[in-house]
Amino acid sequence: MAAMPQQSPPPATAPRIAVTGSSGLIGSALTDALRADGTDVIRLVRRPPGAADERWWDPSGRQQETTAASIAGCDAVVHLAGAGVADHRWTARYKQELRDSRVLGTAAIAAAIAALPEADRPRVLVCGSAIGWYGDTGTDAVDEDAPAGTGFLADVCRDWEAAALPAADVGVRTVYARTGLVVARSGGAWGKLFPLFKAGLGGRLGDGNQFWSAISLADHIAALRFLLADEPGLSGPVNLTGPHPVTNREATRVMGEVLHRPTVFTAPAPLLRVVLGEFSDDVLGSQRVLPRRLLESGFTFRHPTVEDAVRAALGTES
């Protein structure tokens, strides 16, 4: 009797992940990486949808039913939306926008998730946060066990993370991705440094002794995808920074050496305060933040040092 031909198993349904802030530096890179693996990515937008992969959501929270309908049936939600910290001078009005775009938007997403029937809820919410949570740590190295610091950004981060609690309260695994300085050729705070250093106008900020906790864009995207995975199933705060924080003075040296440019210029603290206003306190502040939970969970950094990250951004890594 002839053997029956073996039938291939039916194709598995592609995971569906909703992303807010998909047009930003991190969101666009994450969307591209997920789609390359066959993930069905839904981009949540704040305007009328103009493409088949877009769904409207209301960051004010007033249209909760619409936001809930846009994420119903998704396996995960990655919430990255928020006004850029370094995009404008910190006037009272812009500080309010920085806070509201994070806190109200997160509250809207979390409330929409909580309002869904259990069968329609995502299994995980990865919510953007920042190492601003820790405030100025000086020379002290801190990890996820450290309490919130003081200052405007620390206050925003505390309220930002608290706004996601309704999702956690209904059993959705909720992760707070506390992001450091993302090293990218364009976009983000570091992207603004490359043109200056390429022109030979780069140099240290203030005395240069403040610690910077940076991560390459590729490692950041890999870490977000690590957090989305069922294993190791992390929840709560997770620092998305490289394992080797360096001082601004050291970062300046690395930039000069990699780009083969002098770094003789400095931006004195008084000048930064005139130009940047209150934001200068954070530019001059020190944050020596370690990614303990990522490392303990088995995550491997492709670009563990600042030099590795800078070379990766420029496409000159060995």
N, C-alpha and C positions, 0 to 999 in steps of 0.2 A: 504494500500500500504506500503510495507516494506520500512523502511528508507534507503536511500542510504548510503553505508559505507563512512565514512569520510576519505579523502586522506590526508596523511601527506604532508606538504609543501616541495618543493624541497630543498635539503641542500644548505645552503648559501656557496658561494665560499670562501674558506679560504683566509684571507688577505696574501699578499705577501710582505715581507720586505727584502731589500738587506742590508747587513752589511759588511763594511770593518773593518779590524782589528779583525776578528772573532776568531783568534787563541790566542788573548791576554787575560789577566785576566778578563776584563770587557766584551769584545766581546764574549768570550766563555760562560760566565755565562748568558749573555743576550740571546744568541742563544738558549741555553738549556731552558731558561724560556719561550721564545716565542714558541718554538716547543712543549713544554708541554701543551700549550693552543691551539694547532692545527694550528699555523701560519706556512705558507710556507716560510722558511727562505732561501734566496739565499746568499751564502758566496762569496763575491768578493775577488779574490785572484790575486796576482801579478806574478804568475807562470802559466804554462799550467794547466788547470783544470784537477783534477784527480778523481773527484767524481761527481755524478749526480746533487748535490746541489751547485756546484761551477761554477762561471763565471769569466772570466778574465777581469781585468780592468787595465788601464795604468795610474799610478800616475804621470807620466811626462806630461800627457796631449797631447802627440803627436798622440795617437790613439783614438781621441775623439769619432769617430763613433763606435768603438768596445765597449768602455765604455758605451756609450749611449745605444747600443743594449743590454748590460747586465743588465741595470736597467729599460729598457722600460717595461711598464705595472706593475711595482711595486707600491704598495700603499704608501710605505715610504722607505726612505734610512737613515740608521744610519751610520755615517762616524766616525770611531774611530781610523783609522790607523795613525801611527806616531812612530818614533824612541823613545825609552825609555829615559826619562830625566836623570835617575840615572844609566843607564846601563854602561856608560863609562865616563872617565875623559873628561872634556870639553876642548878638544883641538880645535884649529880653524877649523879643518876639521870636528870634530864631531858637533860643534855648527852649521856649515853649514848644516849637515845632519839633525839635529833637526829641523832647520827652514824649509828646503826644503821638508822634509817628511810630514810636516803639511801644509805649504802654497801651495806648488805645487800640492800636492794630493787633497787638498780641492778645489783648482781652477779647477782641472781636473773633479772632481765630479760635481761641480756647472755648469761648461761649458757644460758638457754632458747633465745634466738635462735641461738646457736652450735650447739646440739644439733639444730636442725632440718635436714632435707635442704635443699640449696641452693635447690631450686625452691620451697620453702615459706617461705623467709626473707623478711623485709621488705627493701626496697631501702634504707631509711634508718631510723636511730634518732636521734630528737632527745631528748637527755637533759638534764633540768633541771640547772642549776648556778647559781652566784651570783658576783657581783663580790666577795664575801667572799674569793675566791681571792687577791686582791691585797693583803689586809691594809690597814693604814693607809698611804695614799700621800701624806699631807700636802698640799702645794700642787702636787705633781708630777702632770701628766696622764699616764695610762698607757693602753695599748691591749692587744690580745691577745698581743703579743710579750713583755709583762712577765712576770717569773717569779712564782711563788707567794710571797705575803708570809708573815708570821708571825702566830701567834695561833690560837685554837681554830677559828674559822670558816675560816681559810685552810687549816688542817690537814684539816678535814672536806671542804672543796671539792677538795683535792688527791686524797684517798682516794676521794671520790665519783666524780670523773672517771676515775680509774684503774680503778674497778670496771667501767666500760663497755668496757674494752679487748677482752674476748673477742669482742664483736660486731664491732669494727673488725678484729680479727685474721682473721675469716673473710670479710672483704670487704664488710661492710655499712657504707655511708656513715654515720659517726657524728659527731654535732654536739653540742657542749657549750654549751647556751644559758645564758650567764652573766648572770643577771638582776639588774638594779638595783632601786631603789624603784619599785614600780608605783603610779601615781597613780589611785586608784579611790575612788568615793564611799563604798563600803562594802567591807569586806574588806581584808586586807593591812595593813601597818604604816601606810600613809598614810590608810586609811579610819578609823583611830583618831584621826587629827588633826582631821578635819573637825568632829566634835561639839564639841571643845574650842574651836576657832577660831570656830565659829558662836555659841558661848556667850560669846565675848569673853575666853576664858581662854587663848588661844594666845600663844605667845611663843617666843623662841629657846631652844635647848638648849645649856647651857654658854655659852661665849663667842660661839657662832654662827659661828665662822670655819671650821668643818669643811665640806668639800665634800660635797654630795649629788648622786648620779647617778640621775636619775629618768626614767621613761618612762610615757607614758599607757597605760592598759589597751588602748585600740584599737590603738595602735602596737605594743604587745607582741604582741597576737594576730596582727596583720599580719606582724610579723617572724617569728613561729613558722611561719606559713603560707609565707612566703618561704623559710625554711630547709627546709621539706618539699618544695619544688618541685625538679624535676630540674635546672632552670637557676636560679641559677648553680651549683648543686651544691656548696655549701659543706660543709666538714667541719672537725672540730677545734673549738677555742674560738671563740665569737662573742659579743661583748658586746651584750646587749639593754638598752641605756640610751639616753636622748636625747642629741643631739649637743652640748648646752650645759649641762654641770654647773654648779650654782650653790652658793653657801654656804648653810648653814642660816639665816643672817641674811637673805639675799636671798629664800629660800623663805618665810620668815616674813613678810617685807614683802609678797610677792605674795599670800599667803593672806589677809592683812589687807585688802589693797586689793580683791581679787576679792569677798570676803565682806562688805566694808564693816564691818569690826569692828576695834577697837583690838587691838594686840599688845604691850601693855606688860608682860605677865608674862614672867618668865624662870624656867628650871629650872636652878639652879646645879649645877655638876658634882658637888659633894659630896652634894647631895640625890639626884641621879640614881643615884649609886653606892649610896646607902642603899636606894632604892626598887627599882632594877633589878639590883643586884648586879653580877656580872661582865659581863652584857650591856651595861651602861652604857659599857664601853670601846668597844664597837662603835657605840653611839649617838653617842658623842662623837668617834669616829674620823673621819678624812677620807678619802673615796674619790672621786677625780676621774678617772672612767673614761670613755673615749671609744669609740664604736661604729665603729672604723675599718673593719673588714671588711664590715659592713653597708653603709656608705657607699660603699666602693670597689666593691661588687658591684651598686650601682645602686638600693639600697633608698631609698625616699623617705618621710620622716617627715611624717605629717599634723599632728602636734603637736610641733614641734621644741623649744619652750621650756617651762619649768616653768609659766609663766602659761598657755600654750596647753593644757597637760595638765590643769591645775586647772580651767580653764573647760570643757574637754571632760568632765571627771568630773561637773561640776555641770550640764551641758547648756546652758551659756551662751556657747559658742563662736560667733564671728561667721561 
